[in-house]
C-alpha cells in the first residue's frame, strides 16, 4: 500500500454530517487484555480488515478463510478506482472492497472531485441487480476506500459497512439511509487528527492502541488487520486458523 500522498489528501474539504457513537467498554479483565465489545467487534470485522489490505495487491496478501471466494478484482482505472468482490455462500453475502489512496490520480479524482464515489455507487447498483433478492451486501475499505464504502451506505439501503482508518471524504444526498456502520481506527494514525473536527456518519466507532510507530506507519492497513485478527482469536477459531495460515504468531496468552 502506498501512503506517499496521504499528507496531501489531508487538505481536502470534508462534506458530511451526523455523529458517531463510541463503543462502551465492559468485561475488560479478559486474559487477552481487550474488553468484550472490542473482542466482539474484532471477531466481526477482522476478515473485512484483511480484505481491505488485500485490495491494494501488495506483495503480502492475507490468506482468507476458505468460506470466502474471490469473484472479481479490478485494478486502477483511468480515475484510480479499484475494487475487489468476494462471496460468502454460507451466508448468501456479497462483499465489495474498495482501495484507498495510492497516488496523485486518487488524490484528484477520489478525494478532490469525488468521482470514485460515483463509480462505486454504479458498481454497487450493478452488482445488486445481478443477485437474487435477499442477498446480503457488505461494503468495506481502508482510508479513501472506507470513505467510498461510507458513501454507499449513506445513499443505498440494506448494506452493512466496515471501514478502517477511514478518510472523512464522503457526502450526503437528500436521502440518508440508516444502515449498520462500523468504523475501526488505530489511535495514533494520521487521519484521526482530521476526523476529530469533521462531522462523521452515524456509526459505531472503535479506537484501538494496536501498534507503535509514527502516524503514517500506524495508518497502514496491514498492521490494523493483524491486530484485529489477534484480538478476534481470543474467541474465534476461524481467527486462530487465520493467524496460523498466514504464519502470524499467536498472542502470548494463547500459547500458555
Steps between C-alpha positions, in 0.01 A plus 500: 500500500641838401456779754708766330214739427308468825637829629376673185152356532462637850431844358178382333181662625266275696138471392287301742285524811350295787681334788698198617425284800789361697511140617427467874764279660425226754658168603851634453678249726514236226833312461542662158504845659214617276149592612199299390364750248838533329536121484155472347569777249831341401335160450240662278742712297840330472433332165383829349817663634705234322305554178555875531874434504494244218321739263826697471660192341821543700758222512359366826144377465296355785381148439129545568277245673390239248131589516576823311554472126640772275261596220675793335792736541519822300822699509524877464298642213553841340388679819681266741189306605582144607303233682460131580184292536460192720218260574415316819263231378444373856311817586395611149716813530684709242789720618624801302846621603635839391863605473625817667735776389818393319607787276412839355221349288317387813563834663344691212213276389431327831559761768458833323238434230330201664457320168599165651191523722281510190683202350444306822128579505469380141692182584281432803179547300633274225596225744175521691303455177691180422421318824164363617288688749607428855873504426685688774750769398799629696732781392841556653827683451795682650572875491342642181360150440315529830358837400376347174334219696334754731371689196315187388361435847360853516338491157384140464287294735556150639880503501734455799830687515838434664768767460856528628707813565254668272514838335201729568465554125137419426189706440135490590217507251138583561434145623718356778449134585547372854714198422739322733840673498806382694810721503826372650809718528850480639528757776813673370443484124524818299141545383363494854613860544287603206195291586480661844380847386305363204141377528466126441235252396293330770705194589644284774851635551783298656847646559780253573855527626637216293831604357801721553668735257417837354163621368571380145620159614193453719277585203611183320214256456713187534585590862137562593389179329756293689402662828128438446567138407701450819226657711236287326706189575406546866159352418502389136635171367489647149728785610746256658500298178557822307804589710643154445435497125669840467798403717417771752604429858216427737448739793711396797203420725383237248839329514495445876 
